[in-house]
Amino acid sequence: MAITVHSVPILEDNYVWIIQASGSSSALVLDPGDAEPVINYLRANDLQPVALLITHRDWDHITGILPFLDQYPVPVYGPTNDEIPGLTTALVAQTGFKPDDRFPPIQVLDVPGHTPGHIAYLLEDKLFCADALFTAGCGRVRNNAFRQAYDSLQRLAALPAETTIHCSHEYTIANLQFALAVEPHKLAAQQRLAAVEKQRANNELTAKAQLPLELATNPFLRCDQPNVIAAAEQYASRRLGDDGLAV
């Protein structure tokens, strides 16, 4: 049961992902931080939303929910431990979740760290991880929840190699520049940065990537690597453990 994924740029650097069911106009909308461009896209492409999927509580992911519901009164699914306006069903980690029979089963993953309740959605081999994992980076960790964030990233890193991540911000260039500050001789990161710079020069989206590329170039998925630990220790002026966390 194949799905088609659409992206809608909103705000300064966010993307809203729209997941279309195979052979259908039915669609799931992920994190409408701004309702108007999403509604315009749906109408222009003859798509009919059947549910909202929310990952976490940040304003740029939820501000458009209530205006969206004024136009499309659909169910709102989201995390148990974040406050989500209009929420109709709170989700916990599970497999086989189906908001609509026209879509394949969804795996819901707990990925706290950026917010206490952050969740991600895996449909087929497509991961929608919002701010838990970025292309070549990760979301800002709040409230010193570094162990939670580390465990969440390890959970995502262990997904099948064919997984394609879809994150919510166009941060790839800045993230790769940071990655090269951590590991300046990392050839894979150098090559990826050059490719991404060309993509952005053509105004192409780069907030999507195959998991193996992330494992090779994203230092936040490689916290157990000696070069990453050494760079973090130099920055923090303290010794870290074998997982790159404070001891």
C-alpha positions in Angstrom: 0.0 0.0 0.0 2.2 2.8 -1.3 1.7 6.4 -0.1 2.6 9.7 -1.7 4.3 12.4 0.4 3.8 16.1 -0.3 5.7 19.0 1.3 4.3 22.5 2.0 6.8 25.2 3.1 5.4 27.4 5.8 6.7 30.2 8.1 10.4 30.9 7.8 11.9 27.4 7.4 9.2 24.9 8.3 7.7 22.1 6.2 4.3 20.6 6.7 4.2 17.0 5.3 1.0 15.8 3.7 0.6 12.0 3.3 -1.7 10.9 0.5 -3.2 7.4 0.4 -2.5 5.3 -2.6 -5.2 5.7 -5.3 -7.1 8.1 -3.2 -7.5 11.8 -2.5 -7.4 11.2 1.2 -4.6 12.8 3.1 -3.1 13.0 6.6 -1.6 16.4 7.5 1.4 16.5 9.9 1.9 19.5 12.2 0.1 22.4 10.5 1.9 25.3 12.1 0.2 27.7 9.7 -3.2 26.7 8.3 -3.6 28.9 5.2 -0.8 27.6 3.0 -1.7 24.0 3.9 -5.4 24.6 3.1 -4.5 26.3 -0.2 -2.3 23.3 -1.1 -5.0 20.8 -0.3 -7.5 22.6 -2.4 -5.1 23.2 -5.3 -4.3 19.5 -5.5 -7.8 18.1 -4.8 -6.8 16.5 -1.6 -9.2 15.7 1.3 -7.7 15.6 4.8 -9.0 12.9 7.0 -6.9 13.5 10.1 -4.2 15.7 11.7 -1.1 14.0 13.1 0.8 16.1 15.6 4.3 15.4 16.9 4.8 17.9 19.7 3.6 21.2 21.2 5.9 23.9 19.7 4.0 26.9 18.4 5.3 26.4 14.8 3.8 23.0 14.8 0.4 23.6 16.4 -0.7 27.2 15.7 -2.6 26.3 12.6 -4.6 23.5 14.2 -7.7 25.3 15.2 -8.0 27.5 12.1 -7.5 24.3 10.1 -10.3 22.6 12.0 -12.6 25.5 11.1 -12.3 24.4 7.5 -11.8 20.7 7.9 -13.3 19.3 11.2 -11.1 16.1 11.3 -9.8 14.1 14.2 -6.5 15.3 15.8 -4.0 12.7 17.0 -1.0 13.7 19.0 1.2 13.0 22.0 0.0 12.2 25.5 2.5 14.3 27.3 2.4 17.6 25.3 -0.5 20.0 25.4 -2.1 20.0 21.9 -5.1 22.3 21.0 -8.0 20.4 19.5 -6.6 17.0 20.4 -9.2 14.2 20.1 -7.0 11.2 20.6 -3.8 11.0 22.7 -1.3 8.5 21.4 1.3 6.3 23.1 4.0 4.2 21.4 2.4 1.5 19.4 2.4 -0.4 16.1 -0.6 -0.8 13.9 -2.2 2.5 14.5 -4.6 3.4 11.7 -6.4 6.7 11.7 -8.1 5.7 8.4 -8.4 2.3 6.6 -7.0 3.8 3.4 -3.6 4.2 4.9 -1.0 1.6 5.9 -0.6 0.9 9.6 1.5 3.5 11.4 4.1 2.9 14.1 4.1 5.6 16.7 7.5 6.1 18.4 8.2 8.0 21.7 11.1 10.4 21.1 11.2 12.8 24.0 14.0 15.2 24.6 13.1 18.3 22.5 9.8 18.3 24.3 8.6 15.8 27.0 5.9 14.3 24.8 7.5 14.4 21.3 6.4 11.4 19.1 7.3 10.4 15.6 5.3 8.5 13.0 6.6 5.7 10.7 4.5 4.8 7.7 6.0 2.0 5.5 9.6 3.1 5.3 9.0 6.9 5.8 9.7 8.4 9.1 8.1 11.7 10.1 10.2 12.9 13.0 9.6 16.7 13.2 12.2 18.2 15.6 13.5 15.0 17.2 15.9 14.4 14.4 16.9 16.8 11.7 18.9 16.2 8.5 22.5 16.3 9.9 21.3 17.5 13.3 18.7 17.3 16.0 16.3 19.6 17.8 17.3 21.7 20.8 17.2 19.7 24.0 15.2 21.3 26.8 15.1 21.0 30.5 18.4 19.1 30.5 16.7 16.0 29.1 19.9 14.9 27.4 19.5 11.2 28.4 16.0 11.2 27.0 17.2 12.8 23.8 20.1 10.4 23.4 17.8 7.4 23.9 15.3 8.8 21.4 18.1 9.3 18.7 19.4 5.8 19.3 15.8 4.5 18.8 15.6 6.3 15.5 19.1 5.3 14.5 18.1 1.6 14.9 15.3 1.8 12.3 15.7 -0.2 9.1 18.3 1.1 6.7 15.7 1.7 4.0 14.0 4.3 6.2 13.7 7.9 4.8 13.5 10.6 7.4 11.3 13.6 6.9 12.0 16.4 9.4 10.3 19.7 9.8 13.0 22.4 9.2 15.3 23.5 6.4 18.4 23.4 8.6 20.7 21.1 6.7 23.4 23.5 5.6 23.9 24.9 9.1 23.7 21.4 10.6 26.4 20.1 8.2 28.6 23.1 9.0 28.4 22.2 12.7 29.0 18.6 11.9 32.3 19.6 10.1 33.3 21.7 13.1 33.0 18.5 15.1 34.7 16.3 12.5 36.5 18.6 10.1 38.0 15.7 8.1 34.7 13.8 7.6 34.6 13.3 3.8 31.0 12.1 3.8 29.9 15.3 5.5 32.1 17.5 3.2 30.5 15.8 0.1 27.0 16.1 1.6 27.4 19.8 2.3 28.6 20.5 -1.3 25.5 18.6 -2.6 23.1 20.4 -0.3 24.4 23.8 -1.1 23.7 23.1 -4.8 20.2 21.9 -3.9 19.4 25.0 -1.8 20.8 27.3 -4.6 18.0 25.8 -6.7 15.5 26.2 -3.9 15.2 22.4 -3.5 14.0 20.8 -0.2 16.8 19.1 1.8 14.8 18.2 4.9 14.5 14.6 3.7 17.3 12.0 3.7 18.0 8.2 3.8 18.9 6.9 7.2 22.3 5.5 6.2 23.4 9.0 5.1 22.3 10.3 8.5 24.3 7.6 10.3 27.4 8.6 8.2 27.2 12.4 8.6 25.0 13.3 11.6 27.2 13.6 14.8 24.2 13.4 17.0 23.6 9.8 15.8 27.3 9.1 16.4 27.8 10.1 20.0 29.8 7.0 20.7 32.5 7.8 18.1 35.9 8.9 19.5 36.1 12.0 17.3 32.7 13.2 18.3 33.3 12.6 22.0 36.7 14.4 21.8 35.1 17.4 20.2 32.3 17.5 22.8 34.8 17.2 25.6 36.9 20.1 24.2 33.8 22.3 24.0 32.5 21.3 27.4 35.9 21.4 29.1 35.0 18.1 30.9 35.3 14.4 30.4 32.4 12.6 28.9 31.3 8.9 28.9 31.6 6.5 26.1 28.1 7.6 24.9 29.2 11.2 24.7 27.1 12.2 27.8 28.4 13.8 31.0 29.8 11.4 33.6 
